[in-house]
Amino acid sequence: MNTTKKVAIIGAGPSGLVMAKTLLHHYPKGYFEPIIFDSKPTVGGIWAVTRPDGSTLRNGSSEFVDCFMRTNLSRFTVSFSDHPWNGESQDKDGNEENMFPQAWRVVIRTQRNQVDGNTPTARRWTVVWTDQSRSDGEEHLSESFDYLVVASGYFSRPFIPSITGLDQFPKDRVIHSSAIRSSSQILTSLGGDGGKILVVGGSMSGAEAAASMALDLPSKSIDMERKRPVIHHITTRPFWAVPTYLPANDQPGYFLPLDIVMYDLSRRPPGDIQYALGPVTAERANMVHAYFESLLGTDQSDVAEELALKAQSQDRSSAPWVAVTDHYPGFVRAGDIAPTLGRVSGTSWTGEEAGSKGVVEIEQNDGRTLKLDNVAAIVFATGFTPFDSLSFLPEEILQFLEYTENDTVFPIVLDEKGVRNPKIPDLGFVGMYRGPYWGVMEMQARSLARQWSGQVNNVNTNNDMTKVKDLRTTSSRAQFPMGDYVGLMETFAREMHIPRKSLQGHTTERTGPVIPARYFEPTSTGENDNSNNSKIASLRNLLLDPTEPSSNHKERQRGLSKAILRALHGHWLYERELLPEMKTVTGQASIRLQKASFDKDSGFSMEFIYEEDSGSTTQEEEGKVIFRISEQDGRIDTARHTTKGRFRFVNVEKIEDGDSSAPYQYRHLAKELDVAPSDIDRNYVFNMKGVTMTSWKVKVENKQTNTATVTKYSR
């Protein structure tokens, strides 16, 4: 008698792969037989990207994610528990393997079509699909399964809202942010006509799309004959622009990846950490807003009034919205991005001839209507809808799931951890919620596998769906309603009796960040133990005291360099004292960000350019300085007209005379050492409040002439 349990998995992205891997690696051979179905002949979902050399992973590409796009969380979070990013394995030809090679053991079927059955009283699911790999045409096939897993991805279809007059815009002037392979493609299509480019949408992709467009703008100083486009960012509410490196919790003055900082267990109250799902109360909203202000060191009124989230404002009583973006605030400060609060209510296009432009009407939050003319293109960063990812389910199943297209966040009703609906016990969901984390996908897969293997005593699940139903109608839900990552991971682990790995060598500590590797479950063969151990060791090294000889100085140096340069971006006022003459000059300086040509040795991709207004430089200053971050060691390199240098941070001091109510106030002292012998000494002082630079100073001494300048900068 064949007792193998057949499992159909719809979707070959990370969630589908981790489901199959869990069934194959954590249960006896032959106990489960998972088969993955996907509409594309490739594995990886949206992560199956075209490589920079034009090749693809295996035999296909999603063309949904730019291959150069960086994740907005670190490699410790964007991974599963047993496969590290560092030391990637290679195949026999020396080619880099897929990030999750264990999943290749499953069978891949292409072009899913539909799923028949299963009602709560039926026993099996039937999957019907078409095989497009046959040379003699498509063939319709079907197969029956004991269980069905929906892992088809939440982000299934780009969403562009219905707006009056939008159909008048030329099709090549209206684009969804997910379709942008490079923002330069839009700027190139505009020719030299300039005009306004609107980015619509105030969440993650909106801020990053606007920043990406601004990065590709031609320089104001070198392209005077071309009309320079202007980026207008339309968002319905102010949001916190959070960079990828934040002040470290217990390393004063240093900066670590934002997920390492924000998902630290020590931030939670004593006792068992419970997953929180529900409306955001005003008290909770104010507390989270205050936390972001402490990290950033500003309420953002110094960036733009439209982005301000002041302590006593009504916005602080509503759920906070966040965009992870390194350079958006700098581009706003520099005048390259103009944010506007409101909604696009109507559009029109002026004609068919060359040089035609559009007009866009915006209903502002204060009730007034703003008209923007000379609009050359609109980029919609308005998110996705999940409905296509559920379209293969039978109508009767959708009815049991209380399916609706009126809610893009909760289109179906599941338990509070997004895994199952108790009415249909042989149907499961992995990664089917807004903003899924890799660690949560893995936990969801483990939970389903334990239930279907009969290990019911090992899964203390909460199947209550009341909170999800309530969230469908509340006006105070979070940007990511299931975004309590720490609570989800800890609650899953407690329910399944998965111990959390210690980072300090003993089992009672509750410190350090939540990452998937800390909730590792060995396989029967132990084949992934070393991979997990290497990831834990890498995290321990990153978290070591900076004074420890074995601490990860390269990663910490990179974090500090990125934080400093990011904070310098924008306009500055300066006062320069010339010594020994005691003469003082004042002026304006700007530090702008631009793309740098790629170099296979240095690996630089961006550079910051320091320039002053004319007439106030000295021979020592040389007027223009280029700052870059070295890919090799994370240090700041400089280039002037005749010299090249390197930064060395020599000390960090707590600022005692700053805002007594604000944490993370530190002064960073650095020396710039010329690569070639020089008579010039340059010493810097950077005053940081959170990730914001409040002021800075540079002293330049010429040992040959016994002269010096001291330049102080302020906003």
C-alpha positions as CSV (number, residue, x, y, z in Angstrom):
1,M,0.0,0.0,0.0
2,N,1.4,3.4,-1.0
3,T,1.3,5.7,1.9
4,T,3.2,8.6,0.3
5,K,1.4,11.9,0.8
6,K,1.4,13.9,-2.5
7,V,1.5,17.7,-2.1
8,A,0.9,20.1,-5.0
9,I,2.7,23.4,-4.5
10,I,1.6,26.3,-6.7
11,G,4.5,28.6,-7.2
12,A,8.2,28.1,-7.7
13,G,9.4,31.2,-5.8
14,P,11.1,31.2,-2.4
15,S,7.9,30.3,-0.6
16,G,7.2,27.3,-2.9
17,L,10.8,26.1,-2.7
18,V,11.0,26.3,1.1
19,M,7.8,24.3,1.3
20,A,9.1,21.6,-0.9
21,K,12.5,21.6,0.8
22,T,10.8,21.2,4.2
23,L,8.8,18.2,3.1
24,L,11.8,16.5,1.5
25,H,14.6,17.2,4.0
26,H,12.8,16.9,7.4
27,Y,10.7,13.8,6.9
28,P,11.7,10.2,5.9
29,K,12.3,9.6,2.2
30,G,9.0,8.9,0.4
31,Y,6.8,10.3,3.2
32,F,5.9,13.4,1.2
33,E,6.1,13.8,-2.6
34,P,6.0,17.5,-3.4
35,I,5.5,18.7,-7.0
36,I,5.8,22.4,-7.9
37,F,3.7,24.0,-10.5
38,D,4.6,27.4,-12.0
39,S,3.6,29.5,-15.0
40,K,7.2,30.0,-16.0
41,P,9.9,27.4,-16.9
42,T,12.2,28.6,-14.2
43,V,12.7,28.5,-10.5
44,G,12.9,31.6,-8.2
45,G,9.7,33.5,-8.8
46,I,10.4,37.2,-9.0
47,W,14.0,36.5,-8.0
48,A,14.7,34.6,-11.2
49,V,16.5,37.5,-12.8
50,T,18.6,38.0,-15.9
51,R,22.2,38.2,-14.9
52,P,24.4,41.3,-15.8
53,D,26.0,39.3,-18.6
54,G,22.6,38.6,-20.2
55,S,22.3,35.0,-19.1
56,T,19.5,33.7,-17.0
57,L,19.2,31.3,-14.1
58,R,18.5,28.0,-15.7
59,N,16.1,28.5,-18.6
60,G,14.1,31.6,-17.9
61,S,13.8,35.0,-16.2
62,S,11.1,36.8,-14.4
63,E,12.0,40.2,-15.9
64,F,10.2,41.5,-12.8
65,V,13.2,42.5,-10.8
66,D,16.2,44.4,-12.0
67,C,19.3,42.3,-11.6
68,F,21.1,45.2,-10.0
69,M,18.4,45.9,-7.4
70,R,19.6,45.5,-3.8
71,T,17.4,44.0,-1.1
72,N,16.3,46.5,1.5
73,L,17.2,44.1,4.3
74,S,20.6,42.4,5.0
75,R,21.7,39.0,3.9
76,F,21.0,37.7,7.4
77,T,17.2,38.3,7.0
78,V,16.9,37.7,3.2
79,S,17.7,34.0,3.5
80,F,16.5,30.8,5.0
81,S,18.0,29.2,8.1
82,D,20.3,26.7,6.4
83,H,21.8,28.4,3.4
84,P,24.3,31.3,3.8
85,W,25.0,34.1,1.3
86,N,28.7,34.2,2.1
87,G,30.8,31.5,0.3
88,E,28.3,30.6,-2.4
89,S,28.7,27.1,-3.7
90,Q,29.6,26.6,-7.4
91,D,28.8,23.9,-9.9
92,K,31.4,21.8,-11.7
93,D,31.9,24.5,-14.3
94,G,32.6,27.2,-11.7
95,N,29.3,28.9,-12.2
96,E,27.4,30.2,-9.2
97,E,24.5,28.0,-8.1
98,N,21.0,29.2,-7.4
99,M,20.7,30.6,-3.9
100,F,18.6,27.6,-2.8
101,P,20.0,24.7,-4.7
102,Q,18.4,22.1,-2.5
103,A,15.0,22.8,-4.1
104,W,16.1,21.3,-7.4
105,R,15.2,17.9,-6.1
106,V,11.5,18.6,-6.8
107,V,9.8,18.1,-10.1
108,I,8.8,21.3,-12.0
109,R,5.6,21.4,-14.1
110,T,5.1,24.5,-16.3
111,Q,2.0,26.6,-17.0
112,R,-0.5,26.0,-14.2
113,N,-4.1,26.2,-15.4
114,Q,-6.6,25.4,-12.7
115,V,-7.2,23.3,-9.6
116,D,-10.4,21.2,-9.3
117,G,-12.0,20.2,-6.0
118,N,-11.5,20.2,-3.0
119,T,-14.5,21.0,-0.9
120,P,-14.2,20.4,2.9
121,T,-15.8,17.0,2.4
122,A,-13.7,15.9,-0.5
123,R,-10.5,13.9,-0.1
124,R,-8.2,14.9,-2.9
125,W,-7.2,17.9,-5.1
126,T,-6.9,17.6,-8.8
127,V,-4.4,19.9,-10.6
128,V,-4.9,20.5,-14.3
129,W,-2.1,22.1,-16.3
130,T,-0.8,22.5,-19.8
131,D,2.7,21.3,-20.8
132,Q,4.2,24.0,-23.0
133,S,7.6,22.2,-23.3
134,R,6.3,19.8,-26.0
135,S,7.4,20.6,-29.5
136,D,4.1,19.3,-30.9
137,G,2.0,21.8,-29.0
138,E,0.4,22.1,-25.6
139,E,-0.9,19.1,-23.8
140,H,-3.5,19.2,-21.0
141,L,-2.5,17.0,-18.1
142,S,-4.0,16.4,-14.7
143,E,-2.9,14.8,-11.4
144,S,-4.4,14.2,-8.0
145,F,-2.9,15.3,-4.6
146,D,-3.6,14.9,-0.9
147,Y,-2.7,18.4,-0.1
148,L,-2.5,21.8,-1.9
149,V,-0.1,24.7,-1.0
150,V,-0.7,28.1,-2.4
151,A,2.7,29.8,-2.7
152,S,2.0,31.8,-5.9
153,G,3.1,35.1,-4.4
154,Y,1.3,38.1,-3.1
155,F,2.7,40.5,-5.6
156,S,1.0,39.1,-8.7
157,R,-0.2,42.0,-10.8
158,P,1.1,45.7,-10.9
159,F,-1.7,48.1,-10.0
160,I,-2.3,51.4,-11.7
161,P,-5.4,53.2,-10.4
162,S,-8.2,54.4,-12.7
163,I,-7.8,58.1,-13.2
164,T,-9.8,60.4,-15.4
165,G,-7.9,61.3,-18.5
166,L,-5.0,58.9,-18.0
167,D,-5.8,57.1,-21.3
168,Q,-4.9,60.4,-23.1
169,F,-1.3,60.0,-22.0
170,P,0.9,58.2,-24.6
171,K,1.5,54.7,-23.4
172,D,5.2,55.1,-23.2
173,R,4.8,58.0,-20.8
174,V,2.8,56.0,-18.2
175,I,4.7,53.2,-16.5
176,H,4.5,51.1,-13.4
177,S,7.6,51.2,-11.2
178,S,8.0,47.4,-11.5
179,A,8.6,47.7,-15.3
180,I,11.5,50.1,-14.9
181,R,14.7,48.2,-15.7
182,S,16.6,51.5,-15.5
183,S,15.3,54.9,-14.8
184,S,17.6,56.3,-17.5
185,Q,15.3,54.6,-20.0
186,I,12.5,57.1,-19.2
187,L,14.9,60.1,-19.2
188,T,16.3,59.0,-22.5
189,S,12.8,58.7,-24.0
190,L,12.1,62.3,-23.1
191,G,14.9,63.6,-25.3
192,G,16.0,67.0,-24.4
193,D,12.6,68.5,-23.7
194,G,12.7,68.3,-19.9
195,G,9.4,68.6,-18.2
196,K,8.1,67.2,-14.9
197,I,8.2,63.5,-14.1
198,L,5.6,62.4,-11.6
199,V,6.2,59.5,-9.2
200,V,2.9,58.5,-7.7
201,G,2.9,56.4,-4.5
202,G,4.3,56.9,-1.0
203,S,5.4,53.5,0.1
204,M,8.7,51.6,-0.4
205,S,8.7,51.6,-4.2
206,G,7.6,55.3,-4.5
207,A,10.5,56.7,-2.6
208,E,13.0,54.4,-4.3
209,A,11.6,55.1,-7.8
210,A,11.9,58.8,-7.2
211,A,15.4,58.5,-5.8
212,S,16.4,56.3,-8.7
213,M,15.1,58.9,-11.2
214,A,16.9,61.7,-9.4
215,L,20.2,59.7,-9.5
216,D,19.9,59.5,-13.3
217,L,19.2,63.2,-13.8
218,P,21.9,65.1,-15.8
219,S,24.1,67.3,-13.7
220,K,23.0,70.9,-13.3
221,S,26.5,72.1,-14.1
222,I,27.6,70.0,-17.0
223,D,24.4,69.8,-19.1
224,M,23.2,73.4,-19.5
225,E,21.9,73.0,-23.0
226,R,19.6,70.1,-22.2
227,K,16.4,71.0,-20.3
228,R,16.6,69.2,-17.0
229,P,13.5,67.2,-15.9
230,V,12.1,67.8,-12.4
231,I,11.0,64.9,-10.2
232,H,7.7,65.4,-8.4
233,H,6.8,62.8,-5.8
234,I,3.0,62.5,-5.0
235,T,2.3,60.7,-1.7
236,T,-0.9,60.6,0.3
237,R,0.8,61.0,3.6
238,P,4.3,61.8,5.1
239,F,6.5,58.7,5.7
240,W,9.7,58.0,7.5
241,A,12.6,57.7,5.1
242,V,14.7,55.0,6.8
243,P,18.2,54.2,5.5
244,T,19.7,50.8,5.3
245,Y,22.2,51.5,8.1
246,L,20.9,52.7,11.5
247,P,22.6,53.6,14.9
248,A,23.6,50.4,16.6
249,N,21.8,49.5,19.8
250,D,24.9,48.7,21.9
251,Q,27.8,49.9,19.8
252,P,27.8,53.7,20.5
253,G,28.5,55.8,17.4
254,Y,28.4,52.9,15.0
255,F,25.9,51.8,12.4
256,L,24.5,48.4,11.5
257,P,22.0,47.1,9.0
258,L,18.5,48.3,9.8
259,D,17.1,44.8,10.4
260,I,19.9,43.9,12.8
261,V,19.0,47.0,14.8
262,M,15.2,47.0,14.5
263,Y,14.6,43.3,15.1
264,D,16.8,43.0,18.2
265,L,15.1,40.8,20.8
266,S,16.2,43.1,23.6
267,R,13.7,45.8,22.4
268,R,10.8,43.7,23.4
269,P,9.3,43.6,27.0
270,P,10.3,40.8,29.4
271,G,8.5,37.5,29.1
272,D,7.4,35.4,26.1
273,I,7.3,37.5,22.9
274,Q,3.8,37.4,21.5
275,Y,2.8,38.0,17.9
276,A,0.7,41.2,17.7
277,L,-2.0,41.5,15.0
278,G,-4.6,44.1,15.2
279,P,-5.5,47.8,14.7
280,V,-2.8,50.3,15.6
281,T,-3.8,52.4,18.6
282,A,-2.9,56.0,18.9
283,E,-0.7,55.2,21.8
284,R,1.2,52.5,19.8
285,A,1.4,54.8,16.8
286,N,3.0,57.6,18.9
287,M,5.5,55.2,20.4
288,V,6.6,53.9,17.0
289,H,6.8,57.4,15.5
290,A,9.0,58.5,18.4
291,Y,11.3,55.5,17.8
292,F,11.8,56.4,14.2
293,E,12.5,60.0,15.1
294,S,15.2,58.8,17.6
295,L,16.9,56.7,14.9
296,L,16.8,59.4,12.2
297,G,17.6,62.2,14.6
298,T,14.9,64.4,13.0
299,D,11.1,64.7,12.5
300,Q,12.0,65.4,8.9
301,S,10.9,69.0,8.9
302,D,14.5,69.9,8.0
303,V,14.2,67.7,4.9
304,A,10.8,69.1,3.6
305,E,7.7,70.4,5.3
306,E,5.7,67.9,3.4
307,L,7.6,65.0,5.0
308,A,7.5,66.5,8.6
309,L,6.1,64.2,11.3
310,K,6.1,66.6,14.2
311,A,5.6,65.5,17.7
312,Q,2.2,67.1,18.3
313,S,0.8,66.6,14.8
314,Q,-2.3,64.5,14.0
315,D,-0.1,62.3,11.8
316,R,1.7,61.0,14.9
317,S,-1.6,59.4,16.1
318,S,-2.0,57.3,12.9
319,A,-0.1,54.2,11.9
320,P,3.4,55.2,10.7
321,W,4.4,54.5,7.1
322,V,8.0,53.7,6.2
323,A,10.1,53.7,3.1
324,V,13.5,52.1,3.2
325,T,15.7,54.4,1.1
326,D,19.2,55.6,1.5
327,H,19.2,58.7,-0.7
328,Y,15.6,60.0,-1.0
329,P,16.0,62.7,1.8
330,G,19.3,63.9,0.3
331,F,17.7,64.4,-3.1
332,V,14.8,66.2,-1.5
333,R,17.3,68.5,0.4
334,A,19.2,69.1,-2.9
335,G,16.0,70.1,-4.7
336,D,16.1,67.2,-7.1
337,I,12.8,65.7,-5.7
338,A,9.8,67.8,-4.8
339,P,7.3,66.0,-2.6
340,T,3.6,66.8,-2.6
341,L,0.9,65.5,-0.3
342,G,-2.3,64.5,-2.1
343,R,-3.9,62.2,-4.6
344,V,-3.9,62.4,-8.4
345,S,-7.5,63.1,-9.4
346,G,-7.3,63.8,-13.1
347,T,-5.0,64.1,-16.1
348,S,-5.0,65.4,-19.6
349,W,-2.7,65.5,-22.6
350,T,-2.3,68.6,-24.8
351,G,-1.7,67.1,-28.2
352,E,0.0,64.6,-30.5
353,E,2.8,66.8,-31.8
354,A,6.4,66.5,-30.6
355,G,7.0,68.3,-27.4
356,S,3.5,67.8,-26.1
357,K,3.0,67.6,-22.3
358,G,0.4,66.6,-19.9
359,V,-1.5,68.3,-17.1
360,V,-2.1,66.5,-13.8
361,E,-4.6,67.6,-11.1
362,I,-3.8,66.7,-7.5
363,E,-6.2,66.9,-4.6
364,Q,-4.0,68.0,-1.8
365,N,-4.6,67.0,1.8
366,D,-5.7,70.5,2.8
367,G,-8.6,70.3,0.3
368,R,-7.1,72.5,-2.4
369,T,-6.5,71.3,-6.0
370,L,-3.0,71.7,-7.4
371,K,-2.4,71.7,-11.2
372,L,0.9,70.5,-12.5
373,D,1.5,71.3,-16.1
374,N,4.4,70.4,-18.4
375,V,4.2,66.7,-17.2
376,A,6.3,64.6,-19.4
377,A,5.8,61.1,-17.8
378,I,4.1,59.4,-14.8
379,V,5.6,56.5,-12.9
380,F,3.1,54.7,-10.8
381,A,4.6,53.1,-7.7
382,T,1.2,52.1,-6.5
383,G,1.8,48.5,-5.5
384,F,0.3,45.2,-6.6
385,T,-2.9,43.2,-6.3
386,P,-2.8,39.6,-5.2
387,F,-6.0,38.4,-7.0
388,D,-4.2,36.7,-10.0
389,S,-2.3,34.5,-7.5
390,L,-5.6,33.1,-6.3
391,S,-7.4,32.8,-9.6
392,F,-6.7,29.1,-10.1
393,L,-8.7,28.1,-7.0
394,P,-12.3,26.8,-7.6
395,E,-15.2,29.2,-6.9
396,E,-16.5,27.1,-4.0
397,I,-13.1,27.2,-2.3
398,L,-12.9,30.9,-2.7
399,Q,-16.3,31.2,-1.0
400,F,-15.1,29.2,2.0
401,L,-12.1,31.6,2.1
402,E,-14.4,34.6,2.1
403,Y,-12.6,35.9,-1.0
404,T,-13.2,39.6,-1.9
405,E,-11.5,41.9,-4.4
406,N,-12.5,44.9,-2.3
407,D,-9.4,44.3,0.0
408,T,-6.0,44.0,-1.5
409,V,-4.4,43.3,1.9
410,F,-6.7,40.6,3.1
411,P,-8.4,39.1,-0.1
412,I,-9.0,35.9,1.8
413,V,-9.6,35.0,5.5
414,L,-6.9,32.8,7.1
415,D,-5.6,32.3,10.6
416,E,-3.7,35.2,12.1
417,K,-0.4,33.9,10.9
418,G,-1.6,33.5,7.3
419,V,-1.1,29.7,7.1
420,R,-4.5,28.0,6.9
421,N,-8.3,28.2,7.1
422,P,-9.5,25.6,9.6
423,K,-12.5,24.9,7.3
424,I,-10.1,23.4,4.7
425,P,-7.4,21.5,6.6
426,D,-5.7,20.1,3.5
427,L,-5.1,23.5,2.0
428,G,-2.2,25.7,3.1
429,F,-0.6,29.0,2.3
430,V,3.0,30.1,2.4
431,G,4.2,33.7,1.8
432,M,0.7,34.9,0.9
433,Y,0.6,38.1,2.8
434,R,1.7,41.7,2.3
435,G,5.5,42.0,2.9
436,P,6.5,38.3,3.5
437,Y,9.8,37.6,5.2
438,W,11.9,34.6,4.3
439,G,12.1,33.4,7.9
440,V,8.3,33.6,8.2
441,M,7.9,31.6,4.9
442,E,10.1,28.9,6.4
443,M,8.1,28.8,9.6
444,Q,4.8,28.7,7.7
445,A,6.1,25.7,5.7
446,R,7.2,23.9,8.9
447,S,3.8,24.5,10.5
448,L,1.9,22.9,7.5
449,A,4.4,20.0,7.3
450,R,3.9,19.2,10.9
451,Q,0.2,19.3,10.7
452,W,0.0,17.1,7.6
453,S,2.6,14.6,9.0
454,G,0.3,14.0,12.0
455,Q,2.6,15.7,14.5
456,V,-0.4,17.6,15.9
457,N,1.0,17.5,19.4
458,N,4.0,19.4,18.2
459,V,2.0,22.3,16.7
460,N,0.1,24.5,19.2
461,T,-1.6,26.6,16.5
462,N,-4.1,29.4,16.9
463,N,-6.7,29.1,14.2
464,D,-8.7,32.1,15.3
465,M,-9.6,34.2,12.2
466,T,-11.5,37.0,14.1
467,K,-8.6,39.4,14.0
468,V,-8.2,39.1,10.3
469,K,-11.9,39.7,9.7
470,D,-11.8,42.8,12.0
471,L,-8.8,44.2,10.1
472,R,-10.7,44.1,6.9
473,T,-13.0,46.9,8.2
474,T,-10.7,49.0,10.5
475,S,-9.3,52.3,9.3
476,S,-6.2,52.0,11.6
477,R,-4.3,49.1,10.3
478,A,-0.6,49.1,9.8
479,Q,1.2,49.6,6.5
480,F,2.1,45.9,6.8
481,P,-0.6,44.4,9.1
482,M,1.4,41.2,9.5
483,G,4.7,43.1,9.9
484,D,5.4,42.0,13.5
485,Y,8.4,39.9,12.2
486,V,9.9,39.3,15.7
487,G,6.6,38.3,17.2
488,L,5.8,36.0,14.3
489,M,9.1,34.2,14.4
490,E,9.1,33.8,18.2
491,T,5.5,32.6,18.3
492,F,6.0,30.1,15.6
493,A,9.1,28.8,17.3
494,R,7.4,28.5,20.7
495,E,4.4,26.7,19.2
496,M,6.6,24.2,17.3
497,H,9.2,23.8,20.2
498,I,12.0,25.1,18.0
499,P,14.8,26.5,20.3
500,R,16.4,29.8,19.4
501,K,20.2,29.6,18.9
502,S,22.2,31.7,21.3
503,L,24.7,34.3,20.1
504,Q,26.7,34.4,23.3
505,G,27.2,30.8,24.1
506,H,24.5,30.2,26.6
507,T,20.8,29.4,26.1
508,T,19.1,31.9,28.4
509,E,20.0,35.1,26.8
510,R,17.4,37.0,24.8
511,T,19.5,39.5,22.9
512,G,20.6,40.0,19.4
513,P,18.5,40.2,16.2
514,V,15.9,37.7,15.0
515,I,17.2,36.0,11.8
516,P,16.1,32.7,10.3
517,A,19.4,31.0,11.1
518,R,18.7,31.3,14.8
519,Y,15.7,29.0,14.4
520,F,17.5,26.2,12.5
521,E,16.1,22.6,12.5
522,P,18.7,20.0,11.5
523,T,17.9,17.5,8.8
524,S,18.2,13.8,9.3
525,T,21.5,13.8,7.4
526,G,22.9,16.9,9.0
527,E,24.0,18.2,5.6
528,N,23.2,21.8,6.3
529,D,24.6,22.1,9.8
530,N,27.9,23.7,8.6
531,S,26.0,26.3,6.5
532,N,23.9,27.3,9.5
533,N,26.9,27.5,11.8
534,S,28.8,29.8,9.4
535,K,25.9,32.2,9.2
536,I,25.6,32.3,13.0
537,A,29.4,32.9,13.3
538,S,29.2,35.7,10.8
539,L,26.5,37.4,12.8
540,R,28.4,37.0,16.0
541,N,31.4,38.6,14.4
542,L,29.4,41.6,13.2
543,L,28.0,42.1,16.7
544,L,31.3,41.9,18.5
545,D,32.5,45.0,20.4
546,P,34.3,47.2,17.9
547,T,37.4,47.1,20.1
548,E,37.7,43.3,19.8
549,P,40.6,42.4,17.4
550,S,38.4,39.8,15.7
551,S,35.4,42.0,15.1
552,N,34.1,42.6,11.6
553,H,35.8,45.9,10.9
554,K,35.1,45.8,7.2
555,E,31.3,45.7,7.6
556,R,31.3,48.1,10.4
557,Q,33.5,50.5,8.4
558,R,31.2,50.2,5.5
559,G,28.2,51.1,7.6
560,L,30.0,54.2,9.1
561,S,31.1,55.3,5.6
562,K,27.7,55.0,4.1
563,A,26.0,56.8,7.1
564,I,28.5,59.7,6.8
565,L,28.3,60.2,3.1
566,R,24.6,59.8,3.0
567,A,24.2,62.5,5.7
568,L,26.4,64.9,3.7
569,H,24.2,64.8,0.7
570,G,22.5,68.2,0.0
571,H,23.3,71.9,0.4
572,W,25.4,73.5,3.1
573,L,26.3,77.0,4.4
574,Y,29.9,77.4,5.4
575,E,32.1,79.8,7.2
576,R,35.9,79.5,6.5
577,E,38.6,81.0,8.6
578,L,42.0,81.6,6.9
579,L,45.0,81.3,9.3
580,P,47.2,83.1,10.3
581,E,45.5,86.1,8.5
582,M,42.3,85.6,10.7
583,K,40.3,86.4,7.6
584,T,36.8,84.9,7.3
585,V,34.8,84.1,4.1
586,T,31.4,82.6,3.8
587,G,29.6,80.8,1.0
588,Q,27.5,77.9,0.0
589,A,28.5,74.3,-0.9
590,S,26.7,71.3,-2.2
591,I,27.3,67.6,-2.1
592,R,25.5,65.8,-4.8
593,L,25.2,62.1,-5.6
594,Q,25.8,60.7,-9.1
595,K,26.5,57.4,-10.8
596,A,30.2,56.6,-11.4
597,S,31.5,54.5,-14.2
598,F,31.9,50.8,-13.2
599,D,35.5,49.7,-12.6
600,K,36.2,46.0,-12.2
601,D,38.9,46.6,-9.7
602,S,37.3,49.3,-7.5
603,G,33.7,48.3,-8.0
604,F,32.5,51.9,-7.4
605,S,28.9,52.4,-8.5
606,M,28.1,55.9,-7.0
607,E,30.1,58.9,-5.9
608,F,29.5,62.1,-4.0
609,I,30.7,65.3,-5.5
610,Y,31.6,68.3,-3.3
611,E,31.5,71.7,-5.0
612,E,31.5,75.3,-3.8
613,D,30.2,78.5,-5.1
614,S,32.9,80.4,-7.0
615,G,35.4,82.8,-5.4
616,S,35.8,81.3,-2.0
617,T,38.2,78.4,-2.4
618,T,41.8,78.2,-1.6
619,Q,44.6,76.3,-3.1
620,E,44.3,73.7,-0.4
621,E,40.6,73.2,-1.0
622,E,40.8,72.9,-4.8
623,G,37.0,73.5,-5.0
624,K,35.8,70.0,-6.0
625,V,36.2,66.8,-4.2
626,I,34.9,63.3,-5.1
627,F,34.0,60.9,-2.3
628,R,33.6,57.2,-2.9
629,I,33.2,54.1,-0.8
630,S,35.7,51.3,-1.5
631,E,34.2,48.0,-2.3
632,Q,37.3,46.3,-0.9
633,D,37.3,47.5,2.7
634,G,34.4,50.0,3.0
635,R,36.6,53.0,3.6
636,I,36.0,56.5,2.0
637,D,38.3,57.3,-0.8
638,T,38.7,60.9,-2.1
639,A,39.9,62.4,-5.4
640,R,40.9,66.0,-6.1
641,H,42.4,67.6,-9.1
642,T,45.9,66.5,-8.3
643,T,45.7,64.2,-5.3
644,K,43.9,61.1,-4.0
645,G,43.3,60.3,-0.4
646,R,41.7,57.8,2.1
647,F,39.7,58.5,5.2
648,R,40.6,57.0,8.5
649,F,38.1,57.4,11.4
650,V,40.2,57.9,14.5
651,N,37.7,58.4,17.3
652,V,34.1,58.7,18.2
653,E,32.8,60.9,21.1
654,K,29.4,61.3,22.7
655,I,28.1,64.8,22.2
656,E,27.3,66.0,25.7
657,D,26.0,69.5,24.8
658,G,23.3,68.4,22.3
659,D,19.6,67.7,22.7
660,S,19.4,65.9,26.1
661,S,16.2,64.1,25.1
662,A,17.7,62.6,21.9
663,P,19.8,59.4,21.9
664,Y,22.5,58.5,19.3
665,Q,24.4,61.8,19.3
666,Y,28.0,61.3,18.5
667,R,30.9,63.2,17.0
668,H,33.1,61.3,14.5
669,L,36.7,62.4,14.1
670,A,38.5,61.4,10.9
671,K,41.8,62.1,9.1
672,E,42.2,62.2,5.3
673,L,45.5,60.7,4.4
674,D,46.9,61.4,0.9
675,V,47.9,58.3,-1.0
676,A,51.1,60.0,-2.1
677,P,53.4,61.9,0.3
678,S,52.0,65.4,0.9
679,D,52.4,68.5,3.0
680,I,48.7,68.8,3.5
681,D,46.9,67.5,6.6
682,R,43.1,67.3,6.6
683,N,41.1,66.6,9.7
684,Y,37.3,66.2,9.9
685,V,34.7,66.4,12.6
686,F,31.2,65.1,11.8
687,N,28.4,65.8,14.3
688,M,25.7,63.1,14.0
689,K,22.3,63.0,15.6
690,G,20.9,59.6,14.7
691,V,21.5,59.3,11.0
692,T,21.3,63.0,10.4
693,M,24.4,65.2,10.3
694,T,23.7,68.5,12.1
695,S,27.1,70.1,11.3
696,W,30.6,69.3,10.3
697,K,34.1,70.9,10.2
698,V,37.3,70.4,8.3
699,K,40.7,71.8,9.2
700,V,43.3,71.9,6.4
701,E,46.9,72.5,7.3
702,N,49.8,73.2,4.9
703,K,53.0,72.2,6.7
704,Q,55.2,73.8,4.0
705,T,53.6,77.3,4.2
706,N,52.4,77.1,7.8
707,T,49.0,78.2,6.8
708,A,45.6,76.6,7.6
709,T,41.9,76.9,7.0
710,V,39.1,75.9,9.3
711,T,35.7,75.5,7.6
712,K,32.5,75.0,9.5
713,Y,29.4,73.8,7.8
714,S,25.7,74.0,8.8
715,R,22.4,73.6,7.0
